[in-house]
Amino acid sequence: MFTLRSLVCVARIACYARPRILEKSWQQGHVYLGAATFAGTCKQLGNCKMSFDKEELKKKLTPIQYEVTQEKGTERPFTGELNDETRPGMYQCVVCGAQLFKSETKFDAGCGWPSFYDQIDEAAVTMTEDSSFGMVRTETTCSKCGAHLGHVFDDGPKPTGQRYCINSASLKFDPKTSSKKEEPKSEL
Ligand SMILES: [Zn+2]
């Protein structure tokens, strides 16, 4: 799979380069993302529907889950356990359990992080400006508890054109609550 690996490497470099390109489009206006969603995260606004004690979360979450969701960390590409997940199901916030993404909207962006072209509904994920690391990006957080999820870019596939680039460490996958109809089980 040398060729595939090479392609992935190129795509990975492109992923890192994209935020710089997006800086220009940001300055020109946020085409897809809706200004109303940029008011701030629920933590910044102090109106999270669910909040958790810091020490409680440190016990509940793994170190990488805590670092990503509470300290805006980023897992290394191709290391997250949900990057290659293809089963039907629902992706939930690892902190509060809020439903965030459907498996039907997951696609392989080649970047090493789970990627979705849409959130489950427009209120599930909050988008805010993130100007860290010398880039201007759109940060995504859980609207219920304020957990950091990742970023969203406007270079995704149809129908939305968006690419939600989400850390596996922010997500919990539930294959049982698929939005697809379950096949009736045949008993042999
Ligand atoms: Zn949450």
Backbone and ligand atoms as CSV (ligand in chain L), in Angstrom:
chain,resi,resn,atom,element,x,y,z
A,1,MET,N,N,0.835,-1.210,0.000
A,1,MET,CA,C,0.000,0.000,0.000
A,1,MET,C,C,0.869,1.260,0.000
A,2,PHE,N,N,2.015,1.140,-0.674
A,2,PHE,CA,C,2.923,2.278,-0.697
A,2,PHE,C,C,2.250,3.517,-1.307
A,3,THR,N,N,1.512,3.272,-2.394
A,3,THR,CA,C,0.890,4.399,-3.092
A,3,THR,C,C,-0.130,5.095,-2.202
A,4,LEU,N,N,-0.936,4.279,-1.521
A,4,LEU,CA,C,-1.955,4.860,-0.643
A,4,LEU,C,C,-1.295,5.686,0.456
A,5,ARG,N,N,-0.215,5.136,1.031
A,5,ARG,CA,C,0.487,5.850,2.090
A,5,ARG,C,C,1.036,7.190,1.573
A,6,SER,N,N,1.552,7.159,0.353
A,6,SER,CA,C,2.083,8.400,-0.224
A,6,SER,C,C,0.984,9.436,-0.371
A,7,LEU,N,N,-0.168,8.957,-0.850
A,7,LEU,CA,C,-1.293,9.875,-1.036
A,7,LEU,C,C,-1.727,10.456,0.298
A,8,VAL,N,N,-1.760,9.598,1.311
A,8,VAL,CA,C,-2.170,10.049,2.633
A,8,VAL,C,C,-1.210,11.104,3.153
A,9,CYS,N,N,0.076,10.888,2.903
A,9,CYS,CA,C,1.081,11.858,3.352
A,9,CYS,C,C,0.860,13.217,2.693
A,10,VAL,N,N,0.582,13.184,1.404
A,10,VAL,CA,C,0.344,14.444,0.680
A,10,VAL,C,C,-0.887,15.129,1.256
A,11,ALA,N,N,-1.949,14.305,1.473
A,11,ALA,CA,C,-3.185,14.870,2.021
A,11,ALA,C,C,-2.951,15.443,3.413
A,12,ARG,N,N,-2.079,14.768,4.170
A,12,ARG,CA,C,-1.796,15.203,5.531
A,12,ARG,C,C,-1.108,16.567,5.520
A,13,ILE,N,N,-0.165,16.724,4.599
A,13,ILE,CA,C,0.519,18.010,4.479
A,13,ILE,C,C,-0.492,19.077,4.076
A,14,ALA,N,N,-1.393,18.684,3.161
A,14,ALA,CA,C,-2.406,19.636,2.710
A,14,ALA,C,C,-3.297,20.062,3.861
A,15,CYS,N,N,-3.579,19.129,4.753
A,15,CYS,CA,C,-4.423,19.445,5.905
A,15,CYS,C,C,-3.769,20.487,6.792
A,16,TYR,N,N,-2.469,20.326,6.992
A,16,TYR,CA,C,-1.776,21.292,7.833
A,16,TYR,C,C,-1.691,22.652,7.151
A,17,ALA,N,N,-1.580,22.616,5.817
A,17,ALA,CA,C,-1.414,23.861,5.085
A,17,ALA,C,C,-2.720,24.631,4.962
A,18,ARG,N,N,-3.821,23.889,4.991
A,18,ARG,CA,C,-5.112,24.516,4.724
A,18,ARG,C,C,-5.460,25.693,5.634
A,19,PRO,N,N,-5.212,25.578,6.957
A,19,PRO,CA,C,-5.600,26.699,7.800
A,19,PRO,C,C,-4.998,28.029,7.351
A,20,ARG,N,N,-3.777,27.980,6.821
A,20,ARG,CA,C,-3.158,29.233,6.361
A,20,ARG,C,C,-3.906,29.781,5.147
A,21,ILE,N,N,-4.336,28.872,4.291
A,21,ILE,CA,C,-5.100,29.294,3.110
A,21,ILE,C,C,-6.441,29.873,3.567
A,22,LEU,N,N,-7.003,29.206,4.578
A,22,LEU,CA,C,-8.322,29.628,5.045
A,22,LEU,C,C,-8.292,30.999,5.700
A,23,GLU,N,N,-7.096,31.395,6.178
A,23,GLU,CA,C,-6.994,32.698,6.820
A,23,GLU,C,C,-7.492,33.789,5.874
A,24,LYS,N,N,-7.158,33.600,4.594
A,24,LYS,CA,C,-7.566,34.584,3.606
A,24,LYS,C,C,-9.090,34.586,3.468
A,25,SER,N,N,-9.652,33.358,3.349
A,25,SER,CA,C,-11.092,33.291,3.156
A,25,SER,C,C,-11.833,33.776,4.404
A,26,TRP,N,N,-11.183,33.592,5.555
A,26,TRP,CA,C,-11.785,34.087,6.793
A,26,TRP,C,C,-11.920,35.608,6.737
A,27,GLN,N,N,-10.823,36.232,6.297
A,27,GLN,CA,C,-10.843,37.693,6.241
A,27,GLN,C,C,-11.876,38.196,5.232
A,28,GLN,N,N,-12.149,37.345,4.240
A,28,GLN,CA,C,-13.108,37.763,3.215
A,28,GLN,C,C,-14.551,37.536,3.675
A,29,GLY,N,N,-14.712,36.854,4.774
A,29,GLY,CA,C,-16.056,36.592,5.290
A,29,GLY,C,C,-16.279,35.110,5.459
A,30,HIS,N,N,-17.058,34.764,6.460
A,30,HIS,CA,C,-17.292,33.353,6.742
A,30,HIS,C,C,-18.439,32.875,5.889
A,31,VAL,N,N,-18.082,32.243,4.813
A,31,VAL,CA,C,-19.074,31.942,3.787
A,31,VAL,C,C,-20.173,31.009,4.278
A,32,TYR,N,N,-19.746,29.909,4.896
A,32,TYR,CA,C,-20.727,28.873,5.201
A,32,TYR,C,C,-21.197,28.830,6.646
A,33,LEU,N,N,-20.420,29.418,7.536
A,33,LEU,CA,C,-20.561,29.005,8.920
A,33,LEU,C,C,-21.512,29.819,9.786
A,34,GLY,N,N,-22.105,30.869,9.256
A,34,GLY,CA,C,-23.154,31.551,10.022
A,34,GLY,C,C,-22.633,32.361,11.193
A,35,ALA,N,N,-22.762,33.660,11.141
A,35,ALA,CA,C,-22.180,34.530,12.157
A,35,ALA,C,C,-22.748,34.269,13.547
A,36,ALA,N,N,-23.992,33.840,13.605
A,36,ALA,CA,C,-24.650,33.669,14.908
A,36,ALA,C,C,-23.959,32.622,15.773
A,37,THR,N,N,-23.263,31.706,15.137
A,37,THR,CA,C,-22.632,30.649,15.907
A,37,THR,C,C,-21.300,31.095,16.496
A,38,PHE,N,N,-20.866,32.304,16.206
A,38,PHE,CA,C,-19.548,32.738,16.650
A,38,PHE,C,C,-19.596,33.548,17.949
A,39,ALA,N,N,-20.704,33.521,18.654
A,39,ALA,CA,C,-20.836,34.318,19.870
A,39,ALA,C,C,-19.867,33.862,20.954
A,40,GLY,N,N,-19.548,32.582,20.982
A,40,GLY,CA,C,-18.640,32.064,22.007
A,40,GLY,C,C,-19.070,30.664,22.409
A,41,THR,N,N,-18.164,29.942,23.056
A,41,THR,CA,C,-18.521,28.606,23.522
A,41,THR,C,C,-19.433,28.758,24.738
A,42,CYS,N,N,-20.126,27.677,25.086
A,42,CYS,CA,C,-21.027,27.787,26.254
A,42,CYS,C,C,-20.219,28.049,27.521
A,43,LYS,N,N,-18.953,27.582,27.543
A,43,LYS,CA,C,-18.109,27.854,28.711
A,43,LYS,C,C,-17.788,29.346,28.797
A,44,GLN,N,N,-17.484,29.944,27.623
A,44,GLN,CA,C,-17.176,31.377,27.606
A,44,GLN,C,C,-18.404,32.203,27.992
A,45,LEU,N,N,-19.564,31.732,27.540
A,45,LEU,CA,C,-20.801,32.470,27.800
A,45,LEU,C,C,-21.408,32.105,29.153
A,46,GLY,N,N,-20.890,31.051,29.769
A,46,GLY,CA,C,-21.388,30.634,31.081
A,46,GLY,C,C,-22.785,30.051,31.035
A,47,ASN,N,N,-23.164,29.451,29.901
A,47,ASN,CA,C,-24.523,28.901,29.826
A,47,ASN,C,C,-24.546,27.428,29.393
A,48,CYS,N,N,-23.511,26.679,29.779
A,48,CYS,CA,C,-23.497,25.249,29.441
A,48,CYS,C,C,-24.631,24.528,30.168
A,49,LYS,N,N,-25.301,23.641,29.439
A,49,LYS,CA,C,-26.390,22.878,30.066
A,49,LYS,C,C,-25.838,21.818,31.012
A,50,MET,N,N,-24.608,21.379,30.743
A,50,MET,CA,C,-23.983,20.396,31.618
A,50,MET,C,C,-22.584,20.866,31.976
A,51,SER,N,N,-22.241,20.804,33.266
A,51,SER,CA,C,-20.883,21.156,33.672
A,51,SER,C,C,-20.366,20.085,34.625
A,52,PHE,N,N,-19.061,19.930,34.632
A,52,PHE,CA,C,-18.456,18.846,35.398
A,52,PHE,C,C,-17.298,19.378,36.224
A,53,ASP,N,N,-17.096,18.745,37.352
A,53,ASP,CA,C,-15.986,19.073,38.213
A,53,ASP,C,C,-14.677,18.605,37.551
A,54,LYS,N,N,-13.672,19.460,37.635
A,54,LYS,CA,C,-12.388,19.168,36.981
A,54,LYS,C,C,-11.789,17.835,37.459
A,55,GLU,N,N,-11.796,17.630,38.756
A,55,GLU,CA,C,-11.211,16.396,39.305
A,55,GLU,C,C,-12.026,15.168,38.916
A,56,GLU,N,N,-13.330,15.356,38.867
A,56,GLU,CA,C,-14.235,14.277,38.458
A,56,GLU,C,C,-13.914,13.852,37.019
A,57,LEU,N,N,-13.696,14.849,36.177
A,57,LEU,CA,C,-13.391,14.560,34.771
A,57,LEU,C,C,-12.037,13.879,34.618
A,58,LYS,N,N,-11.093,14.262,35.450
A,58,LYS,CA,C,-9.754,13.651,35.367
A,58,LYS,C,C,-9.828,12.162,35.676
A,59,LYS,N,N,-10.776,11.799,36.549
A,59,LYS,CA,C,-10.954,10.387,36.880
A,59,LYS,C,C,-11.728,9.667,35.778
A,60,LYS,N,N,-12.710,10.338,35.231
A,60,LYS,CA,C,-13.602,9.727,34.243
A,60,LYS,C,C,-12.932,9.541,32.885
A,61,LEU,N,N,-12.118,10.505,32.498
A,61,LEU,CA,C,-11.538,10.495,31.150
A,61,LEU,C,C,-10.107,9.963,31.153
A,62,THR,N,N,-9.668,9.487,29.986
A,62,THR,CA,C,-8.262,9.121,29.841
A,62,THR,C,C,-7.457,10.423,29.728
A,63,PRO,N,N,-6.138,10.356,29.933
A,63,PRO,CA,C,-5.337,11.593,29.835
A,63,PRO,C,C,-5.514,12.321,28.487
A,64,ILE,N,N,-5.559,11.574,27.392
A,64,ILE,CA,C,-5.694,12.234,26.079
A,64,ILE,C,C,-7.099,12.816,25.919
A,65,GLN,N,N,-8.109,12.113,26.445
A,65,GLN,CA,C,-9.480,12.650,26.367
A,65,GLN,C,C,-9.583,13.947,27.161
A,66,TYR,N,N,-8.936,13.983,28.323
A,66,TYR,CA,C,-8.974,15.188,29.158
A,66,TYR,C,C,-8.225,16.327,28.461
A,67,GLU,N,N,-7.045,16.011,27.970
A,67,GLU,CA,C,-6.216,17.044,27.320
A,67,GLU,C,C,-6.931,17.661,26.116
A,68,VAL,N,N,-7.557,16.793,25.310
A,68,VAL,CA,C,-8.223,17.301,24.101
A,68,VAL,C,C,-9.482,18.088,24.455
A,69,THR,N,N,-10.351,17.496,25.286
A,69,THR,CA,C,-11.654,18.135,25.514
A,69,THR,C,C,-11.595,19.334,26.463
A,70,GLN,N,N,-10.665,19.293,27.425
A,70,GLN,CA,C,-10.646,20.352,28.443
A,70,GLN,C,C,-9.528,21.369,28.226
A,71,GLU,N,N,-8.486,20.967,27.503
A,71,GLU,CA,C,-7.352,21.876,27.321
A,71,GLU,C,C,-7.079,22.151,25.855
A,72,LYS,N,N,-8.062,21.841,25.013
A,72,LYS,CA,C,-7.988,22.113,23.573
A,72,LYS,C,C,-6.786,21.457,22.915
A,73,GLY,N,N,-6.469,20.260,23.359
A,73,GLY,CA,C,-5.356,19.533,22.755
A,73,GLY,C,C,-5.762,18.931,21.419
A,74,THR,N,N,-4.775,18.380,20.743
A,74,THR,CA,C,-5.030,17.686,19.477
A,74,THR,C,C,-4.286,16.369,19.493
A,75,GLU,N,N,-5.010,15.290,19.227
A,75,GLU,CA,C,-4.340,13.992,19.179
A,75,GLU,C,C,-3.500,13.921,17.905
A,76,ARG,N,N,-2.436,13.126,17.949
A,76,ARG,CA,C,-1.603,12.988,16.764
A,76,ARG,C,C,-2.407,12.318,15.655
A,77,PRO,N,N,-2.243,12.760,14.396
A,77,PRO,CA,C,-3.023,12.168,13.307
A,77,PRO,C,C,-2.780,10.674,13.196
A,78,PHE,N,N,-3.801,9.974,12.773
A,78,PHE,CA,C,-3.771,8.512,12.562
A,78,PHE,C,C,-3.578,7.718,13.858
A,79,THR,N,N,-3.766,8.358,15.004
A,79,THR,CA,C,-3.622,7.623,16.267
A,79,THR,C,C,-4.962,7.386,16.948
A,80,GLY,N,N,-5.988,8.135,16.568
A,80,GLY,CA,C,-7.283,8.012,17.243
A,80,GLY,C,C,-8.006,6.728,16.859
A,81,GLU,N,N,-8.675,6.145,17.845
A,81,GLU,CA,C,-9.298,4.843,17.579
A,81,GLU,C,C,-10.528,4.926,16.673
A,82,LEU,N,N,-11.071,6.118,16.468
A,82,LEU,CA,C,-12.264,6.225,15.623
A,82,LEU,C,C,-11.954,6.725,14.216
A,83,ASN,N,N,-10.686,6.933,13.934
A,83,ASN,CA,C,-10.336,7.430,12.598
A,83,ASN,C,C,-10.796,6.475,11.505
A,84,ASP,N,N,-10.624,5.187,11.734
A,84,ASP,CA,C,-10.981,4.199,10.716
A,84,ASP,C,C,-12.332,3.530,10.979
A,85,GLU,N,N,-13.098,4.056,11.897
A,85,GLU,CA,C,-14.393,3.447,12.228
A,85,GLU,C,C,-15.374,3.650,11.065
A,86,THR,N,N,-15.972,2.554,10.611
A,86,THR,CA,C,-16.906,2.680,9.467
A,86,THR,C,C,-18.285,2.088,9.775
A,87,ARG,N,N,-18.463,1.536,10.981
A,87,ARG,CA,C,-19.761,0.930,11.283
A,87,ARG,C,C,-20.845,2.008,11.406
A,88,PRO,N,N,-22.089,1.655,11.112
A,88,PRO,CA,C,-23.167,2.616,11.334
A,88,PRO,C,C,-23.355,2.872,12.820
A,89,GLY,N,N,-23.653,4.082,13.167
A,89,GLY,CA,C,-23.846,4.399,14.579
A,89,GLY,C,C,-23.810,5.895,14.814
A,90,MET,N,N,-23.740,6.242,16.079
A,90,MET,CA,C,-23.811,7.638,16.475
A,90,MET,C,C,-22.543,8.037,17.215
A,91,TYR,N,N,-22.043,9.209,16.905
A,91,TYR,CA,C,-20.860,9.721,17.590
A,91,TYR,C,C,-21.313,10.744,18.628
A,92,GLN,N,N,-20.948,10.469,19.871
A,92,GLN,CA,C,-21.384,11.311,20.981
A,92,GLN,C,C,-20.204,12.031,21.621
A,93,CYS,N,N,-20.509,13.067,22.376
A,93,CYS,CA,C,-19.483,13.773,23.150
A,93,CYS,C,C,-18.989,12.829,24.246
A,94,VAL,N,N,-17.681,12.665,24.352
A,94,VAL,CA,C,-17.134,11.725,25.333
A,94,VAL,C,C,-17.334,12.224,26.765
A,95,VAL,N,N,-17.546,13.535,26.904
A,95,VAL,CA,C,-17.704,14.118,28.239
A,95,VAL,C,C,-19.148,14.018,28.735
A,96,CYS,N,N,-20.098,14.487,27.916
A,96,CYS,CA,C,-21.490,14.572,28.409
A,96,CYS,C,C,-22.446,13.619,27.705
A,97,GLY,N,N,-22.005,12.955,26.639
A,97,GLY,CA,C,-22.867,11.996,25.954
A,97,GLY,C,C,-23.805,12.610,24.933
A,98,ALA,N,N,-23.712,13.910,24.695
A,98,ALA,CA,C,-24.581,14.550,23.695
A,98,ALA,C,C,-24.306,13.962,22.309
A,99,GLN,N,N,-25.352,13.761,21.533
A,99,GLN,CA,C,-25.178,13.219,20.197
A,99,GLN,C,C,-24.706,14.330,19.256
A,100,LEU,N,N,-23.631,14.046,18.530
A,100,LEU,CA,C,-22.999,15.103,17.740
A,100,LEU,C,C,-22.980,14.827,16.235
A,101,PHE,N,N,-22.613,13.601,15.864
A,101,PHE,CA,C,-22.462,13.282,14.435
A,101,PHE,C,C,-23.041,11.905,14.128
A,102,LYS,N,N,-23.571,11.764,12.918
A,102,LYS,CA,C,-24.062,10.460,12.446
A,102,LYS,C,C,-22.988,9.814,11.583
A,103,SER,N,N,-22.957,8.485,11.623
A,103,SER,CA,C,-21.965,7.777,10.804
A,103,SER,C,C,-22.176,8.039,9.311
A,104,GLU,N,N,-23.417,8.338,8.929
A,104,GLU,CA,C,-23.699,8.581,7.504
A,104,GLU,C,C,-22.960,9.803,6.961
A,105,THR,N,N,-22.559,10.699,7.844
A,105,THR,CA,C,-21.880,11.914,7.385
A,105,THR,C,C,-20.364,11.829,7.555
A,106,LYS,N,N,-19.865,10.666,7.999
A,106,LYS,CA,C,-18.418,10.489,8.173
A,106,LYS,C,C,-17.793,10.158,6.818
A,107,PHE,N,N,-16.660,10.738,6.549
A,107,PHE,CA,C,-15.968,10.429,5.295
A,107,PHE,C,C,-14.463,10.426,5.546
A,108,ASP,N,N,-13.746,9.808,4.634
A,108,ASP,CA,C,-12.302,9.707,4.784
A,108,ASP,C,C,-11.633,10.913,4.128
A,109,ALA,N,N,-11.206,11.851,4.962
A,109,ALA,CA,C,-10.552,13.054,4.435
A,109,ALA,C,C,-9.053,12.837,4.268
A,110,GLY,N,N,-8.556,11.682,4.729
A,110,GLY,CA,C,-7.134,11.379,4.581
A,110,GLY,C,C,-6.239,12.157,5.515
A,111,CYS,N,N,-6.827,12.827,6.493
A,111,CYS,CA,C,-6.054,13.710,7.366
A,111,CYS,C,C,-5.615,13.064,8.670
A,112,GLY,N,N,-6.176,11.894,8.965
A,112,GLY,CA,C,-5.780,11.229,10.195
A,112,GLY,C,C,-6.699,11.494,11.366
A,113,TRP,N,N,-7.754,12.251,11.148
A,113,TRP,CA,C,-8.751,12.492,12.190
A,113,TRP,C,C,-10.139,12.169,11.633
A,114,PRO,N,N,-11.041,11.690,12.474
A,114,PRO,CA,C,-12.408,11.460,11.991
A,114,PRO,C,C,-12.970,12.742,11.375
A,115,SER,N,N,-13.559,12.598,10.197
A,115,SER,CA,C,-14.078,13.778,9.498
A,115,SER,C,C,-15.545,13.574,9.136
A,116,PHE,N,N,-16.315,14.618,9.307
A,116,PHE,CA,C,-17.748,14.572,9.028
A,116,PHE,C,C,-18.095,15.780,8.173
A,117,TYR,N,N,-19.113,15.613,7.302
A,117,TYR,CA,C,-19.495,16.783,6.503
A,117,TYR,C,C,-20.663,17.544,7.131
A,118,ASP,N,N,-21.208,17.022,8.234
A,118,ASP,CA,C,-22.281,17.775,8.888
A,118,ASP,C,C,-22.417,17.308,10.340
A,119,GLN,N,N,-22.949,18.169,11.177
A,119,GLN,CA,C,-23.267,17.780,12.547
A,119,GLN,C,C,-24.704,17.260,12.576
A,120,ILE,N,N,-25.084,16.640,13.680
A,120,ILE,CA,C,-26.386,15.970,13.722
A,120,ILE,C,C,-27.537,16.970,13.629
A,121,ASP,N,N,-27.386,18.115,14.233
A,121,ASP,CA,C,-28.311,19.237,13.981
A,121,ASP,C,C,-27.527,20.519,14.243
A,122,GLU,N,N,-28.056,21.627,13.805
A,122,GLU,CA,C,-27.237,22.845,13.810
A,122,GLU,C,C,-26.939,23.388,15.208
A,123,ALA,N,N,-27.608,22.835,16.213
A,123,ALA,CA,C,-27.359,23.314,17.575
A,123,ALA,C,C,-26.407,22.415,18.350
A,124,ALA,N,N,-26.027,21.275,17.793
A,124,ALA,CA,C,-25.218,20.305,18.546
A,124,ALA,C,C,-23.798,20.790,18.780
A,125,VAL,N,N,-23.241,21.434,17.758
A,125,VAL,CA,C,-21.847,21.868,17.822
A,125,VAL,C,C,-21.784,23.389,17.726
A,126,THR,N,N,-20.999,23.988,18.605
A,126,THR,CA,C,-20.819,25.444,18.603
A,126,THR,C,C,-19.524,25.787,17.886
A,127,MET,N,N,-19.578,26.808,17.054
A,127,MET,CA,C,-18.386,27.216,16.310
A,127,MET,C,C,-17.903,28.575,16.790
A,128,THR,N,N,-16.607,28.668,17.027
A,128,THR,CA,C,-16.030,29.922,17.490
A,128,THR,C,C,-14.672,30.138,16.824
A,129,GLU,N,N,-14.237,31.382,16.832
A,129,GLU,CA,C,-12.954,31.698,16.212
A,129,GLU,C,C,-11.806,31.228,17.101
A,130,ASP,N,N,-10.818,30.612,16.483
A,130,ASP,CA,C,-9.627,30.155,17.202
A,130,ASP,C,C,-8.409,30.712,16.471
A,131,SER,N,N,-7.681,31.613,17.132
A,131,SER,CA,C,-6.534,32.228,16.465
A,131,SER,C,C,-5.213,31.752,17.063
A,132,SER,N,N,-5.225,30.558,17.661
A,132,SER,CA,C,-3.988,30.030,18.238
A,132,SER,C,C,-3.045,29.532,17.157
A,133,PHE,N,N,-1.783,29.393,17.501
A,133,PHE,CA,C,-0.740,28.873,16.604
A,133,PHE,C,C,-0.584,29.694,15.321
A,134,GLY,N,N,-0.888,30.961,15.397
A,134,GLY,CA,C,-0.674,31.837,14.245
A,134,GLY,C,C,-1.628,31.583,13.098
A,135,MET,N,N,-2.719,30.858,13.356
A,135,MET,CA,C,-3.699,30.580,12.305
A,135,MET,C,C,-5.068,31.044,12.794
A,136,VAL,N,N,-5.914,31.380,11.867
A,136,VAL,CA,C,-7.296,31.661,12.235
A,136,VAL,C,C,-8.141,30.499,11.746
A,137,ARG,N,N,-8.681,29.780,12.708
A,137,ARG,CA,C,-9.501,28.608,12.365
A,137,ARG,C,C,-10.836,28.700,13.086
A,138,THR,N,N,-11.728,27.809,12.735
A,138,THR,CA,C,-13.016,27.754,13.415
A,138,THR,C,C,-13.018,26.548,14.347
A,139,GLU,N,N,-13.014,26.839,15.633
A,139,GLU,CA,C,-13.021,25.760,16.624
A,139,GLU,C,C,-14.432,25.202,16.785
A,140,THR,N,N,-14.517,23.897,17.031
A,140,THR,CA,C,-15.816,23.297,17.306
A,140,THR,C,C,-15.826,22.777,18.747
A,141,THR,N,N,-16.914,23.082,19.450
A,141,THR,CA,C,-17.083,22.578,20.822
A,141,THR,C,C,-18.481,21.988,20.972
A,142,CYS,N,N,-18.632,21.105,21.940
A,142,CYS,CA,C,-19.942,20.533,22.255
A,142,CYS,C,C,-20.820,21.652,22.820
A,143,SER,N,N,-22.010,21.823,22.267
A,143,SER,CA,C,-22.889,22.908,22.721
A,143,SER,C,C,-23.427,22.672,24.125
A,144,LYS,N,N,-23.459,21.425,24.552
A,144,LYS,CA,C,-24.014,21.128,25.884
A,144,LYS,C,C,-23.020,21.335,27.016
A,145,CYS,N,N,-21.751,20.893,26.797
A,145,CYS,CA,C,-20.803,20.954,27.924
A,145,CYS,C,C,-19.548,21.769,27.607
A,146,GLY,N,N,-19.406,22.218,26.374
A,146,GLY,CA,C,-18.259,23.049,26.019
A,146,GLY,C,C,-16.980,22.294,25.736
A,147,ALA,N,N,-17.053,20.954,25.646
A,147,ALA,CA,C,-15.842,20.169,25.361
A,147,ALA,C,C,-15.280,20.541,23.985
A,148,HIS,N,N,-13.963,20.695,23.928
A,148,HIS,CA,C,-13.317,20.951,22.634
A,148,HIS,C,C,-13.411,19.685,21.793
A,149,LEU,N,N,-13.793,19.854,20.532
A,149,LEU,CA,C,-13.931,18.701,19.624
A,149,LEU,C,C,-12.864,18.699,18.543
A,150,GLY,N,N,-12.625,19.840,17.941
A,150,GLY,CA,C,-11.679,19.947,16.830
A,150,GLY,C,C,-11.941,21.251,16.096
A,151,HIS,N,N,-11.878,21.200,14.762
A,151,HIS,CA,C,-12.105,22.400,13.962
A,151,HIS,C,C,-12.986,22.059,12.766
A,152,VAL,N,N,-13.538,23.080,12.144
A,152,VAL,CA,C,-14.306,22.855,10.923
A,152,VAL,C,C,-13.747,23.741,9.820
A,153,PHE,N,N,-13.633,23.161,8.633
A,153,PHE,CA,C,-13.092,23.867,7.478
A,153,PHE,C,C,-14.123,23.834,6.345
A,154,ASP,N,N,-14.008,24.770,5.445
A,154,ASP,CA,C,-15.015,24.834,4.382
A,154,ASP,C,C,-14.530,24.175,3.088
A,155,ASP,N,N,-13.784,23.093,3.232
A,155,ASP,CA,C,-13.315,22.372,2.044
A,155,ASP,C,C,-13.817,20.924,2.038
A,156,GLY,N,N,-14.968,20.714,2.645
A,156,GLY,CA,C,-15.536,19.371,2.709
A,156,GLY,C,C,-16.335,19.023,1.463
A,157,PRO,N,N,-16.855,17.802,1.433
A,157,PRO,CA,C,-17.618,17.356,0.267
A,157,PRO,C,C,-19.067,17.870,0.271
A,158,LYS,N,N,-19.759,17.640,-0.798
A,158,LYS,CA,C,-21.180,17.965,-0.866
A,158,LYS,C,C,-21.929,17.063,0.105
A,159,PRO,N,N,-23.081,17.411,0.634
A,159,PRO,CA,C,-23.856,18.594,0.238
A,159,PRO,C,C,-23.518,19.868,1.010
A,160,THR,N,N,-22.742,19.793,2.082
A,160,THR,CA,C,-22.520,20.991,2.903
A,160,THR,C,C,-21.260,21.752,2.531
A,161,GLY,N,N,-20.266,21.044,1.993
A,161,GLY,CA,C,-18.982,21.680,1.712
A,161,GLY,C,C,-18.144,21.885,2.965
A,162,GLN,N,N,-18.604,21.332,4.086
A,162,GLN,CA,C,-17.867,21.514,5.338
A,162,GLN,C,C,-17.116,20.243,5.717
A,163,ARG,N,N,-16.017,20.444,6.425
A,163,ARG,CA,C,-15.230,19.305,6.916
A,163,ARG,C,C,-15.005,19.495,8.413
A,164,TYR,N,N,-15.785,18.773,9.194
A,164,TYR,CA,C,-15.591,18.779,10.638
A,164,TYR,C,C,-14.464,17.810,10.939
A,165,CYS,N,N,-13.330,18.358,11.358
A,165,CYS,CA,C,-12.135,17.560,11.637
A,165,CYS,C,C,-12.084,17.375,13.155
A,166,ILE,N,N,-12.460,16.182,13.610
A,166,ILE,CA,C,-12.754,15.976,15.035
A,166,ILE,C,C,-11.788,14.960,15.651
A,167,ASN,N,N,-11.321,15.249,16.827
A,167,ASN,CA,C,-10.453,14.300,17.537
A,167,ASN,C,C,-11.250,13.071,17.975
A,168,SER,N,N,-10.681,11.883,17.771
A,168,SER,CA,C,-11.304,10.665,18.301
A,168,SER,C,C,-11.479,10.770,19.805
A,169,ALA,N,N,-10.520,11.407,20.453
A,169,ALA,CA,C,-10.529,11.499,21.914
A,169,ALA,C,C,-11.700,12.322,22.448
A,170,SER,N,N,-12.353,13.095,21.586
A,170,SER,CA,C,-13.522,13.873,22.011
A,170,SER,C,C,-14.811,13.096,21.847
A,171,LEU,N,N,-14.710,11.954,21.177
A,171,LEU,CA,C,-15.923,11.233,20.779
A,171,LEU,C,C,-16.051,9.873,21.437
A,172,LYS,N,N,-17.300,9.474,21.562
A,172,LYS,CA,C,-17.626,8.119,21.998
A,172,LYS,C,C,-18.533,7.574,20.899
A,173,PHE,N,N,-18.200,6.404,20.381
A,173,PHE,CA,C,-18.995,5.843,19.291
A,173,PHE,C,C,-20.002,4.852,19.843
A,174,ASP,N,N,-21.239,5.010,19.443
A,174,ASP,CA,C,-22.287,4.092,19.892
A,174,ASP,C,C,-22.899,3.407,18.675
A,175,PRO,N,N,-22.473,2.179,18.392
A,175,PRO,CA,C,-22.997,1.497,17.209
A,175,PRO,C,C,-24.437,1.021,17.395
A,176,LYS,N,N,-24.945,1.074,18.608
A,176,LYS,CA,C,-26.291,0.541,18.858
A,176,LYS,C,C,-27.407,1.511,18.519
A,177,THR,N,N,-27.121,2.790,18.555
A,177,THR,CA,C,-28.182,3.761,18.302
A,177,THR,C,C,-28.061,4.346,16.904
A,178,SER,N,N,-27.805,3.462,15.952
A,178,SER,CA,C,-27.709,3.904,14.564
A,178,SER,C,C,-29.024,4.506,14.120
A,179,SER,N,N,-28.923,5.534,13.290
A,179,SER,CA,C,-30.141,6.132,12.757
A,179,SER,C,C,-30.714,5.287,11.627
A,180,LYS,N,N,-29.909,4.294,11.179
A,180,LYS,CA,C,-30.418,3.391,10.142
A,180,LYS,C,C,-31.332,2.357,10.787
A,181,LYS,N,N,-32.288,1.870,10.020
A,181,LYS,CA,C,-33.191,0.853,10.557
A,181,LYS,C,C,-32.426,-0.452,10.749
A,182,GLU,N,N,-32.686,-1.064,11.885
A,182,GLU,CA,C,-31.993,-2.333,12.149
A,182,GLU,C,C,-32.613,-3.452,11.336
A,183,GLU,N,N,-31.726,-4.286,10.839
A,183,GLU,CA,C,-32.208,-5.455,10.088
A,183,GLU,C,C,-32.835,-6.442,11.071
A,184,PRO,N,N,-33.991,-7.004,10.695
A,184,PRO,CA,C,-34.570,-8.018,11.590
A,184,PRO,C,C,-33.660,-9.228,11.700
A,185,LYS,N,N,-33.480,-9.709,12.919
A,185,LYS,CA,C,-32.578,-10.831,13.119
A,185,LYS,C,C,-33.269,-12.138,12.730
A,186,SER,N,N,-32.597,-12.918,11.930
A,186,SER,CA,C,-33.177,-14.208,11.555
A,186,SER,C,C,-32.607,-15.289,12.470
A,187,GLU,N,N,-33.478,-16.059,13.008
A,187,GLU,CA,C,-33.020,-17.136,13.906
A,187,GLU,C,C,-32.905,-18.427,13.152
A,188,LEU,N,N,-31.745,-19.037,13.278
A,188,LEU,CA,C,-31.505,-20.296,12.542
A,188,LEU,C,C,-31.937,-21.489,13.367
L,1,ZN,ZN,ZN,-20.445,17.483,25.661
